[in-house]
Amino acid sequence: MNNIKEQDTMTSGKKIKHRFTSFFLHSTRSLLGTALLLLLCSNPLAAQDAPETVTIKLPYDGPDMHFKAVYLGIKKDKNNHFPDLFASREFTLGSRDRSKHAYKQQQVKLDLAGAFIGRRNGQPDWLYYLGETEVSRGQWNRVMRWMDEQEGKNPAARLDAGQEKLPQNNITIAQGYRFIEALNTWMLQQQKNRLPKLGQSYAFCRLPTEAEWAFAARGGINVSEEDPDRFDRRQPYIEELGKYEWHSKNAGGTPRECGSNELANPIGLRDMLGNVEELTISLFGPQYVHGRLGQFVIRGNSFRDSPEIFDVSCRTEFVSHDARGKLISSDRTGFRLALSSSISASGAPPDVLDNECQHYIDSLESPEPSLVGISPAALAEKNTREYSKNELNSLRAKIKQKEFEISRLKGLRNKDGAALAEKEQDQLDLRHRQEQLEAQVADLLKQLSSRPNSDAIDKLQKKLRKTEEDLQAEQKTSSRLREIAKDTGSDQLSLHVAYEDKTKKLRQRVRELQQQIAAAPSTEQLEQYKNNIKQLKKENKKLAAERAGLKLSEEKVQQRAFVVKNSLDEVYQELEKKNQAIEDLRRKQADREDKIAENANFTKIAEKRYLEALMRLAYTNAYNAYAELTRRRYTYLDKTGEYYSEENAARAYSQACQLLHDYWKLVVNIAEKTRPDLFPEVKKEVAAWLQKGERENLFTEECRIEDGQQLLSPLERKSLDLIERHVQRVRAGGSRFPDEFIDTFIDQKEFL
């Protein structure tokens, strides 16, 4: 009992010491944070918020360099305190598609931290800067010419106007770092007033890490918070890819001017995925952070790549030399820059930085999980997974319904198309028939116009009679002249010939008139012709009406086909959205499956530790109860050399009763709150530990003390078998404390 009191006293002392230590550390961190804040605010520029855009003027009035702020969404803590110098936020980057190359595009969780403090939505937030575009040839040329002059070298030649805005490609790593070195020199010497600061640290240029690049390429915090599904997709764009990026189908096989595409990505950056691939400062490995590292990482795609492979998770390794040792440079690889700040140059003393770093490390350590709450957490994960599956099945059912609607609309479209084709053929047939009728009417009208009517015939007959009379008169005159010519000579003969010609003409005229009179139709024929024309005109009018009806029907069919087409387009668009939603859910489900597998492992470990703790307490209680009950049954000398009295025996019995009740509670907890499949494994581990701790076989009922250390008894290992038997009894429905348990406990078969 005294030992128990001493242990309680020691435990209370430790609690007080722990609380005092926690209070001291918390107070110290608060004071250090305040000191750092005062230190940072001691510089007027440090109190200014970092701007949304940083513009750097280049030598020789070259094209400006613009850097866009990339916020991280790191907010104030529950105490309304803005996070410390090493604050970071966890994001999941990499490909969500498991069919991708695992060693290149593996999904990974990592922390991103900022270099400056700005304001987003009116609240302070950490950020870093990324170049709005890739570094252009004009920017490269201006900076390198200036640096050559500073070092007394012959400056590089000026570029042609058409080369100024193209991305700087075909460079080696060393050349890229030479440019960064020159640009930092220029900025600190000539553009210092334009640079953002953190404390005493001015911004400097470097290549971005691939995590910084990937986070910005996905649309940054804007997309991550507003549309997490889009953040996880292959591309963060709403409209078609060609409006944002240059690829093999719209670039024409050559790099295009930096930032010349129509649209920027959600945080204002251009050409993130296309035009040229981009170097990063990170080293290539299977994950973003991995022990097996190669050369520098290249992110994005280029003007030579098909748009089908454009993916924010696309990454590859930059190879600096070929097999012969020749430097490699590629026209498809360029780079953009990031703005960051130095940690050591921020003006904070080393002890403040040390404590801030320790605070950051402490914040990463997750609190000890509740052992009892592990299974409910796993159950919550399971419910979440089931919810995702149900939602996925619901979307699939909706997609099937939409596909049925599409099939029905396609059937209507085909039916309307066939009807429209039939109407068009009928229209053609009617048009052909109408043309034939019009030709017949025209022919009849022509015939009628070429034939004289009754009045004309009367006139012709009158002309014929007069012509015949003239002909007779001329014939008489001609006969008389012929007789005179015989008597008088040749002069009268020529006159006779002239009259003969006139006579011939009159005869010809008479014949023509006779023919015209003969060709004239009869009255019956004229009536027939008129009736035919009336019938043809009537039929033509009917055909015109039918054509008008067909035209109206055709317009209705076309209108219906247009409606069906629009309905199909709407259904296709909705179907595409549903497919995208299914893809998002599949990706979420895969993430949850990974998390569930990870949590299941943690759950098993935690539950094993919980079961082990219960088992250790149970076998300790069982062994101690056995020892107390044995003392009560057998009288022997104790350590003081005195015999046990009845009072001591009663006290031993009382303690044994309490120990056995506690033992039974532990058995019930093991039976009801732990997994049965874990019991054999944990029992084996505990038994091995006990056996290792036994320095010698002690068949006595007490633990011996050697060198101040309590030795373990084999009876404790035997208690494990007893616990197993009792746990099985409780699981079979016997959770009530057995009435005979105390009196029969030392006679349990495991102790014999």
Summary of the structure (lengths in Angstrom):
residues: 752
radius of gyration: 52.8
end to end distance: 28.9
largest distance: 209.6
contacts: 2151
relative contact order: 0.07
helix: 61%
strand: 10%
